[in-house]
Amino acid sequence: MKYEWRKKEKEIYLPKKKPVRINIPEFKYFTVEGKGNPNDELFKEYIGVLYLR
């Protein structure tokens, strides 16, 4: 199922006309760190893990 963040979290992501104070909830996310060629096999392996279900 597609997660539509623009509809569900629009108060966080979409700009306002005037500055307002908002509370950002805690999110879970993955990061990939490193440097080098993004065409390497190791990079493909890291990115592939993000798409496993």
CHARMM internal coordinates of N, CA and C (Angstrom, degrees):
IC EDIT
DIST 1 N 1 CA 1.4497
DIST 1 CA 1 C 1.5372
ANGL 1 N 1 CA 1 C 108.61
DIST 1 C 2 N 1.2662
ANGL 1 CA 1 C 2 N 115.49
DIHE 1 N 1 CA 1 C 2 N 134.66
DIST 2 N 2 CA 1.4597
ANGL 1 C 2 N 2 CA 121.97
DIHE 1 CA 1 C 2 N 2 CA -179.81
DIST 2 CA 2 C 1.5352
ANGL 2 N 2 CA 2 C 109.90
DIHE 1 C 2 N 2 CA 2 C -76.20
DIST 2 C 3 N 1.3289
ANGL 2 CA 2 C 3 N 116.26
DIHE 2 N 2 CA 2 C 3 N 133.17
DIST 3 N 3 CA 1.4606
ANGL 2 C 3 N 3 CA 120.91
DIHE 2 CA 2 C 3 N 3 CA 177.82
DIST 3 CA 3 C 1.5279
ANGL 3 N 3 CA 3 C 108.30
DIHE 2 C 3 N 3 CA 3 C -94.32
DIST 3 C 4 N 1.2966
ANGL 3 CA 3 C 4 N 117.92
DIHE 3 N 3 CA 3 C 4 N 117.27
DIST 4 N 4 CA 1.4579
ANGL 3 C 4 N 4 CA 122.40
DIHE 3 CA 3 C 4 N 4 CA -176.77
DIST 4 CA 4 C 1.5229
ANGL 4 N 4 CA 4 C 110.18
DIHE 3 C 4 N 4 CA 4 C -96.63
DIST 4 C 5 N 1.3383
ANGL 4 CA 4 C 5 N 115.79
DIHE 4 N 4 CA 4 C 5 N 85.87
DIST 5 N 5 CA 1.4633
ANGL 4 C 5 N 5 CA 121.25
DIHE 4 CA 4 C 5 N 5 CA -175.86
DIST 5 CA 5 C 1.5184
ANGL 5 N 5 CA 5 C 112.34
DIHE 4 C 5 N 5 CA 5 C -66.56
DIST 5 C 6 N 1.3086
ANGL 5 CA 5 C 6 N 118.12
DIHE 5 N 5 CA 5 C 6 N -28.21
DIST 6 N 6 CA 1.4732
ANGL 5 C 6 N 6 CA 119.54
DIHE 5 CA 5 C 6 N 6 CA 178.92
DIST 6 CA 6 C 1.5211
ANGL 6 N 6 CA 6 C 112.18
DIHE 5 C 6 N 6 CA 6 C -64.75
DIST 6 C 7 N 1.3205
ANGL 6 CA 6 C 7 N 116.82
DIHE 6 N 6 CA 6 C 7 N -29.84
DIST 7 N 7 CA 1.4595
ANGL 6 C 7 N 7 CA 120.34
DIHE 6 CA 6 C 7 N 7 CA 178.96
DIST 7 CA 7 C 1.5258
ANGL 7 N 7 CA 7 C 111.31
DIHE 6 C 7 N 7 CA 7 C -88.14
DIST 7 C 8 N 1.3273
ANGL 7 CA 7 C 8 N 117.20
DIHE 7 N 7 CA 7 C 8 N -41.24
DIST 8 N 8 CA 1.4596
ANGL 7 C 8 N 8 CA 120.62
DIHE 7 CA 7 C 8 N 8 CA -173.31
DIST 8 CA 8 C 1.5211
ANGL 8 N 8 CA 8 C 113.49
DIHE 7 C 8 N 8 CA 8 C -83.45
DIST 8 C 9 N 1.3205
ANGL 8 CA 8 C 9 N 118.18
DIHE 8 N 8 CA 8 C 9 N -27.66
DIST 9 N 9 CA 1.4647
ANGL 8 C 9 N 9 CA 121.11
DIHE 8 CA 8 C 9 N 9 CA -176.24
DIST 9 CA 9 C 1.5209
ANGL 9 N 9 CA 9 C 111.62
DIHE 8 C 9 N 9 CA 9 C -129.97
DIST 9 C 10 N 1.3096
ANGL 9 CA 9 C 10 N 116.06
DIHE 9 N 9 CA 9 C 10 N 37.70
DIST 10 N 10 CA 1.4592
ANGL 9 C 10 N 10 CA 119.22
DIHE 9 CA 9 C 10 N 10 CA -175.61
DIST 10 CA 10 C 1.5230
ANGL 10 N 10 CA 10 C 113.19
DIHE 9 C 10 N 10 CA 10 C -64.08
DIST 10 C 11 N 1.3390
ANGL 10 CA 10 C 11 N 118.36
DIHE 10 N 10 CA 10 C 11 N -27.21
DIST 11 N 11 CA 1.4654
ANGL 10 C 11 N 11 CA 120.02
DIHE 10 CA 10 C 11 N 11 CA 178.82
DIST 11 CA 11 C 1.5288
ANGL 11 N 11 CA 11 C 111.74
DIHE 10 C 11 N 11 CA 11 C -66.32
DIST 11 C 12 N 1.3273
ANGL 11 CA 11 C 12 N 117.54
DIHE 11 N 11 CA 11 C 12 N -20.03
DIST 12 N 12 CA 1.4671
ANGL 11 C 12 N 12 CA 121.02
DIHE 11 CA 11 C 12 N 12 CA 179.07
DIST 12 CA 12 C 1.5246
ANGL 12 N 12 CA 12 C 111.24
DIHE 11 C 12 N 12 CA 12 C -91.16
DIST 12 C 13 N 1.3194
ANGL 12 CA 12 C 13 N 117.30
DIHE 12 N 12 CA 12 C 13 N -45.35
DIST 13 N 13 CA 1.4545
ANGL 12 C 13 N 13 CA 121.34
DIHE 12 CA 12 C 13 N 13 CA -168.27
DIST 13 CA 13 C 1.5232
ANGL 13 N 13 CA 13 C 116.13
DIHE 12 C 13 N 13 CA 13 C -95.25
DIST 13 C 14 N 1.3000
ANGL 13 CA 13 C 14 N 118.18
DIHE 13 N 13 CA 13 C 14 N -28.22
DIST 14 N 14 CA 1.4625
ANGL 13 C 14 N 14 CA 118.97
DIHE 13 CA 13 C 14 N 14 CA -176.06
DIST 14 CA 14 C 1.5291
ANGL 14 N 14 CA 14 C 110.39
DIHE 13 C 14 N 14 CA 14 C -92.42
DIST 14 C 15 N 1.3281
ANGL 14 CA 14 C 15 N 117.50
DIHE 14 N 14 CA 14 C 15 N 137.88
DIST 15 N 15 CA 1.4703
ANGL 14 C 15 N 15 CA 120.30
DIHE 14 CA 14 C 15 N 15 CA -175.64
DIST 15 CA 15 C 1.5289
ANGL 15 N 15 CA 15 C 113.14
DIHE 14 C 15 N 15 CA 15 C -68.49
DIST 15 C 16 N 1.3130
ANGL 15 CA 15 C 16 N 113.95
DIHE 15 N 15 CA 15 C 16 N 151.16
DIST 16 N 16 CA 1.4661
ANGL 15 C 16 N 16 CA 121.54
DIHE 15 CA 15 C 16 N 16 CA 176.76
DIST 16 CA 16 C 1.5252
ANGL 16 N 16 CA 16 C 109.01
DIHE 15 C 16 N 16 CA 16 C -103.76
DIST 16 C 17 N 1.2989
ANGL 16 CA 16 C 17 N 116.85
DIHE 16 N 16 CA 16 C 17 N 163.22
DIST 17 N 17 CA 1.4713
ANGL 16 C 17 N 17 CA 120.25
DIHE 16 CA 16 C 17 N 17 CA 177.29
DIST 17 CA 17 C 1.5170
ANGL 17 N 17 CA 17 C 111.08
DIHE 16 C 17 N 17 CA 17 C -74.70
DIST 17 C 18 N 1.3512
ANGL 17 CA 17 C 18 N 116.36
DIHE 17 N 17 CA 17 C 18 N -33.72
DIST 18 N 18 CA 1.4593
ANGL 17 C 18 N 18 CA 121.78
DIHE 17 CA 17 C 18 N 18 CA 178.43
DIST 18 CA 18 C 1.5281
ANGL 18 N 18 CA 18 C 108.67
DIHE 17 C 18 N 18 CA 18 C -122.76
DIST 18 C 19 N 1.3198
ANGL 18 CA 18 C 19 N 117.87
DIHE 18 N 18 CA 18 C 19 N 149.71
DIST 19 N 19 CA 1.4684
ANGL 18 C 19 N 19 CA 119.68
DIHE 18 CA 18 C 19 N 19 CA 177.00
DIST 19 CA 19 C 1.5270
ANGL 19 N 19 CA 19 C 111.01
DIHE 18 C 19 N 19 CA 19 C -62.20
DIST 19 C 20 N 1.3219
ANGL 19 CA 19 C 20 N 116.22
DIHE 19 N 19 CA 19 C 20 N 136.99
DIST 20 N 20 CA 1.4597
ANGL 19 C 20 N 20 CA 122.28
DIHE 19 CA 19 C 20 N 20 CA 177.06
DIST 20 CA 20 C 1.5201
ANGL 20 N 20 CA 20 C 109.00
DIHE 19 C 20 N 20 CA 20 C -137.76
DIST 20 C 21 N 1.3068
ANGL 20 CA 20 C 21 N 116.24
DIHE 20 N 20 CA 20 C 21 N 153.99
DIST 21 N 21 CA 1.4590
ANGL 20 C 21 N 21 CA 121.25
DIHE 20 CA 20 C 21 N 21 CA 176.40
DIST 21 CA 21 C 1.5255
ANGL 21 N 21 CA 21 C 108.12
DIHE 20 C 21 N 21 CA 21 C -88.89
DIST 21 C 22 N 1.3390
ANGL 21 CA 21 C 22 N 116.09
DIHE 21 N 21 CA 21 C 22 N 130.12
DIST 22 N 22 CA 1.4602
ANGL 21 C 22 N 22 CA 120.57
DIHE 21 CA 21 C 22 N 22 CA 178.80
DIST 22 CA 22 C 1.5246
ANGL 22 N 22 CA 22 C 109.52
DIHE 21 C 22 N 22 CA 22 C -128.23
DIST 22 C 23 N 1.3089
ANGL 22 CA 22 C 23 N 116.39
DIHE 22 N 22 CA 22 C 23 N 157.46
DIST 23 N 23 CA 1.4577
ANGL 22 C 23 N 23 CA 122.34
DIHE 22 CA 22 C 23 N 23 CA 174.16
DIST 23 CA 23 C 1.5222
ANGL 23 N 23 CA 23 C 108.40
DIHE 22 C 23 N 23 CA 23 C -101.99
DIST 23 C 24 N 1.3232
ANGL 23 CA 23 C 24 N 116.14
DIHE 23 N 23 CA 23 C 24 N 126.08
DIST 24 N 24 CA 1.4528
ANGL 23 C 24 N 24 CA 121.41
DIHE 23 CA 23 C 24 N 24 CA 178.78
DIST 24 CA 24 C 1.5235
ANGL 24 N 24 CA 24 C 108.28
DIHE 23 C 24 N 24 CA 24 C -95.81
DIST 24 C 25 N 1.3268
ANGL 24 CA 24 C 25 N 118.00
DIHE 24 N 24 CA 24 C 25 N 121.44
DIST 25 N 25 CA 1.4684
ANGL 24 C 25 N 25 CA 119.71
DIHE 24 CA 24 C 25 N 25 CA 179.01
DIST 25 CA 25 C 1.5307
ANGL 25 N 25 CA 25 C 110.80
DIHE 24 C 25 N 25 CA 25 C -71.95
DIST 25 C 26 N 1.3085
ANGL 25 CA 25 C 26 N 115.76
DIHE 25 N 25 CA 25 C 26 N 162.66
DIST 26 N 26 CA 1.4626
ANGL 25 C 26 N 26 CA 121.10
DIHE 25 CA 25 C 26 N 26 CA 177.26
DIST 26 CA 26 C 1.5241
ANGL 26 N 26 CA 26 C 108.83
DIHE 25 C 26 N 26 CA 26 C -70.73
DIST 26 C 27 N 1.3268
ANGL 26 CA 26 C 27 N 116.66
DIHE 26 N 26 CA 26 C 27 N 133.24
DIST 27 N 27 CA 1.4564
ANGL 26 C 27 N 27 CA 122.54
DIHE 26 CA 26 C 27 N 27 CA 179.01
DIST 27 CA 27 C 1.5202
ANGL 27 N 27 CA 27 C 109.66
DIHE 26 C 27 N 27 CA 27 C -118.97
DIST 27 C 28 N 1.3137
ANGL 27 CA 27 C 28 N 115.98
DIHE 27 N 27 CA 27 C 28 N 151.16
DIST 28 N 28 CA 1.4597
ANGL 27 C 28 N 28 CA 121.71
DIHE 27 CA 27 C 28 N 28 CA 172.52
DIST 28 CA 28 C 1.5200
ANGL 28 N 28 CA 28 C 107.16
DIHE 27 C 28 N 28 CA 28 C -104.28
DIST 28 C 29 N 1.3163
ANGL 28 CA 28 C 29 N 116.36
DIHE 28 N 28 CA 28 C 29 N 136.67
DIST 29 N 29 CA 1.4589
ANGL 28 C 29 N 29 CA 120.27
DIHE 28 CA 28 C 29 N 29 CA -178.98
DIST 29 CA 29 C 1.5145
ANGL 29 N 29 CA 29 C 109.98
DIHE 28 C 29 N 29 CA 29 C -156.11
DIST 29 C 30 N 1.3100
ANGL 29 CA 29 C 30 N 115.87
DIHE 29 N 29 CA 29 C 30 N 164.89
DIST 30 N 30 CA 1.4564
ANGL 29 C 30 N 30 CA 123.40
DIHE 29 CA 29 C 30 N 30 CA 176.78
DIST 30 CA 30 C 1.5152
ANGL 30 N 30 CA 30 C 109.05
DIHE 29 C 30 N 30 CA 30 C -109.74
DIST 30 C 31 N 1.3146
ANGL 30 CA 30 C 31 N 115.95
DIHE 30 N 30 CA 30 C 31 N 149.83
DIST 31 N 31 CA 1.4578
ANGL 30 C 31 N 31 CA 120.58
DIHE 30 CA 30 C 31 N 31 CA 172.57
DIST 31 CA 31 C 1.5174
ANGL 31 N 31 CA 31 C 108.97
DIHE 30 C 31 N 31 CA 31 C -128.46
DIST 31 C 32 N 1.3054
ANGL 31 CA 31 C 32 N 115.66
DIHE 31 N 31 CA 31 C 32 N 153.89
DIST 32 N 32 CA 1.4513
ANGL 31 C 32 N 32 CA 122.38
DIHE 31 CA 31 C 32 N 32 CA 174.48
DIST 32 CA 32 C 1.5178
ANGL 32 N 32 CA 32 C 106.26
DIHE 31 C 32 N 32 CA 32 C -122.95
DIST 32 C 33 N 1.3225
ANGL 32 CA 32 C 33 N 116.30
DIHE 32 N 32 CA 32 C 33 N 121.90
DIST 33 N 33 CA 1.4581
ANGL 32 C 33 N 33 CA 120.61
DIHE 32 CA 32 C 33 N 33 CA -179.46
DIST 33 CA 33 C 1.5157
ANGL 33 N 33 CA 33 C 109.93
DIHE 32 C 33 N 33 CA 33 C -111.98
DIST 33 C 34 N 1.3005
ANGL 33 CA 33 C 34 N 115.21
DIHE 33 N 33 CA 33 C 34 N 154.11
DIST 34 N 34 CA 1.4510
ANGL 33 C 34 N 34 CA 120.21
DIHE 33 CA 33 C 34 N 34 CA 175.92
DIST 34 CA 34 C 1.5094
ANGL 34 N 34 CA 34 C 110.74
DIHE 33 C 34 N 34 CA 34 C 147.98
DIST 34 C 35 N 1.3037
ANGL 34 CA 34 C 35 N 113.82
DIHE 34 N 34 CA 34 C 35 N 179.77
DIST 35 N 35 CA 1.4575
ANGL 34 C 35 N 35 CA 119.19
DIHE 34 CA 34 C 35 N 35 CA 175.14
DIST 35 CA 35 C 1.5161
ANGL 35 N 35 CA 35 C 108.04
DIHE 34 C 35 N 35 CA 35 C -146.85
DIST 35 C 36 N 1.2995
ANGL 35 CA 35 C 36 N 114.73
DIHE 35 N 35 CA 35 C 36 N 159.22
DIST 36 N 36 CA 1.4515
ANGL 35 C 36 N 36 CA 119.47
DIHE 35 CA 35 C 36 N 36 CA -178.15
DIST 36 CA 36 C 1.5133
ANGL 36 N 36 CA 36 C 110.75
DIHE 35 C 36 N 36 CA 36 C 127.97
DIST 36 C 37 N 1.2904
ANGL 36 CA 36 C 37 N 114.55
DIHE 36 N 36 CA 36 C 37 N -159.56
DIST 37 N 37 CA 1.4549
ANGL 36 C 37 N 37 CA 122.60
DIHE 36 CA 36 C 37 N 37 CA -175.03
DIST 37 CA 37 C 1.5289
ANGL 37 N 37 CA 37 C 110.98
DIHE 36 C 37 N 37 CA 37 C -80.97
DIST 37 C 38 N 1.3330
ANGL 37 CA 37 C 38 N 119.04
DIHE 37 N 37 CA 37 C 38 N 119.67
DIST 38 N 38 CA 1.4674
ANGL 37 C 38 N 38 CA 120.46
DIHE 37 CA 37 C 38 N 38 CA 178.56
DIST 38 CA 38 C 1.5255
ANGL 38 N 38 CA 38 C 112.94
DIHE 37 C 38 N 38 CA 38 C -69.59
DIST 38 C 39 N 1.3260
ANGL 38 CA 38 C 39 N 118.30
DIHE 38 N 38 CA 38 C 39 N -5.26
DIST 39 N 39 CA 1.4583
ANGL 38 C 39 N 39 CA 121.43
DIHE 38 CA 38 C 39 N 39 CA 177.36
DIST 39 CA 39 C 1.5250
ANGL 39 N 39 CA 39 C 112.14
DIHE 38 C 39 N 39 CA 39 C -91.45
DIST 39 C 40 N 1.3313
ANGL 39 CA 39 C 40 N 118.54
DIHE 39 N 39 CA 39 C 40 N -0.71
DIST 40 N 40 CA 1.4629
ANGL 39 C 40 N 40 CA 122.14
DIHE 39 CA 39 C 40 N 40 CA 178.31
DIST 40 CA 40 C 1.5227
ANGL 40 N 40 CA 40 C 111.10
DIHE 39 C 40 N 40 CA 40 C -67.77
DIST 40 C 41 N 1.3211
ANGL 40 CA 40 C 41 N 116.40
DIHE 40 N 40 CA 40 C 41 N 155.77
DIST 41 N 41 CA 1.4624
ANGL 40 C 41 N 41 CA 121.93
DIHE 40 CA 40 C 41 N 41 CA 178.78
DIST 41 CA 41 C 1.5233
ANGL 41 N 41 CA 41 C 111.63
DIHE 40 C 41 N 41 CA 41 C -63.06
DIST 41 C 42 N 1.3315
ANGL 41 CA 41 C 42 N 117.96
DIHE 41 N 41 CA 41 C 42 N -35.55
DIST 42 N 42 CA 1.4597
ANGL 41 C 42 N 42 CA 120.90
DIHE 41 CA 41 C 42 N 42 CA -179.19
DIST 42 CA 42 C 1.5278
ANGL 42 N 42 CA 42 C 110.88
DIHE 41 C 42 N 42 CA 42 C -63.21
DIST 42 C 43 N 1.3192
ANGL 42 CA 42 C 43 N 116.59
DIHE 42 N 42 CA 42 C 43 N -41.18
DIST 43 N 43 CA 1.4647
ANGL 42 C 43 N 43 CA 120.37
DIHE 42 CA 42 C 43 N 43 CA 177.70
DIST 43 CA 43 C 1.5311
ANGL 43 N 43 CA 43 C 110.45
DIHE 42 C 43 N 43 CA 43 C -63.20
DIST 43 C 44 N 1.3122
ANGL 43 CA 43 C 44 N 116.77
DIHE 43 N 43 CA 43 C 44 N -43.20
DIST 44 N 44 CA 1.4717
ANGL 43 C 44 N 44 CA 120.61
DIHE 43 CA 43 C 44 N 44 CA 177.97
DIST 44 CA 44 C 1.5221
ANGL 44 N 44 CA 44 C 110.63
DIHE 43 C 44 N 44 CA 44 C -59.87
DIST 44 C 45 N 1.3352
ANGL 44 CA 44 C 45 N 116.87
DIHE 44 N 44 CA 44 C 45 N -38.05
DIST 45 N 45 CA 1.4559
ANGL 44 C 45 N 45 CA 120.72
DIHE 44 CA 44 C 45 N 45 CA 178.77
DIST 45 CA 45 C 1.5250
ANGL 45 N 45 CA 45 C 110.82
DIHE 44 C 45 N 45 CA 45 C -66.25
DIST 45 C 46 N 1.3221
ANGL 45 CA 45 C 46 N 117.62
DIHE 45 N 45 CA 45 C 46 N -44.72
DIST 46 N 46 CA 1.4704
ANGL 45 C 46 N 46 CA 121.55
DIHE 45 CA 45 C 46 N 46 CA 178.32
DIST 46 CA 46 C 1.5264
ANGL 46 N 46 CA 46 C 111.08
DIHE 45 C 46 N 46 CA 46 C -59.18
DIST 46 C 47 N 1.3082
ANGL 46 CA 46 C 47 N 116.66
DIHE 46 N 46 CA 46 C 47 N -48.33
DIST 47 N 47 CA 1.4639
ANGL 46 C 47 N 47 CA 120.56
DIHE 46 CA 46 C 47 N 47 CA -178.61
DIST 47 CA 47 C 1.5295
ANGL 47 N 47 CA 47 C 110.63
DIHE 46 C 47 N 47 CA 47 C -67.05
DIST 47 C 48 N 1.3065
ANGL 47 CA 47 C 48 N 117.58
DIHE 47 N 47 CA 47 C 48 N -36.79
DIST 48 N 48 CA 1.4598
ANGL 47 C 48 N 48 CA 121.53
DIHE 47 CA 47 C 48 N 48 CA 178.85
DIST 48 CA 48 C 1.5236
ANGL 48 N 48 CA 48 C 112.16
DIHE 47 C 48 N 48 CA 48 C -59.86
DIST 48 C 49 N 1.3261
ANGL 48 CA 48 C 49 N 117.13
DIHE 48 N 48 CA 48 C 49 N -35.21
DIST 49 N 49 CA 1.4561
ANGL 48 C 49 N 49 CA 121.13
DIHE 48 CA 48 C 49 N 49 CA 178.82
DIST 49 CA 49 C 1.5137
ANGL 49 N 49 CA 49 C 111.38
DIHE 48 C 49 N 49 CA 49 C -62.69
DIST 49 C 50 N 1.3163
ANGL 49 CA 49 C 50 N 117.96
DIHE 49 N 49 CA 49 C 50 N -33.78
DIST 50 N 50 CA 1.4693
ANGL 49 C 50 N 50 CA 121.56
DIHE 49 CA 49 C 50 N 50 CA -179.92
DIST 50 CA 50 C 1.5294
ANGL 50 N 50 CA 50 C 112.14
DIHE 49 C 50 N 50 CA 50 C -64.35
DIST 50 C 51 N 1.3057
ANGL 50 CA 50 C 51 N 117.02
DIHE 50 N 50 CA 50 C 51 N -24.13
DIST 51 N 51 CA 1.4636
ANGL 50 C 51 N 51 CA 120.49
DIHE 50 CA 50 C 51 N 51 CA -175.72
DIST 51 CA 51 C 1.5249
ANGL 51 N 51 CA 51 C 113.81
DIHE 50 C 51 N 51 CA 51 C -100.96
DIST 51 C 52 N 1.3444
ANGL 51 CA 51 C 52 N 118.16
DIHE 51 N 51 CA 51 C 52 N 3.86
DIST 52 N 52 CA 1.4623
ANGL 51 C 52 N 52 CA 120.77
DIHE 51 CA 51 C 52 N 52 CA 176.46
DIST 52 CA 52 C 1.5155
ANGL 52 N 52 CA 52 C 109.63
DIHE 51 C 52 N 52 CA 52 C -72.19
DIST 52 C 53 N 1.2637
ANGL 52 CA 52 C 53 N 117.08
DIHE 52 N 52 CA 52 C 53 N 146.35
DIST 53 N 53 CA 1.4704
ANGL 52 C 53 N 53 CA 120.78
DIHE 52 CA 52 C 53 N 53 CA 177.83
DIST 53 CA 53 C 1.4952
ANGL 53 N 53 CA 53 C 109.81
DIHE 52 C 53 N 53 CA 53 C -113.53
END
COOR INIT
IC SEED 1 N 1 CA 1 C
IC BUILD
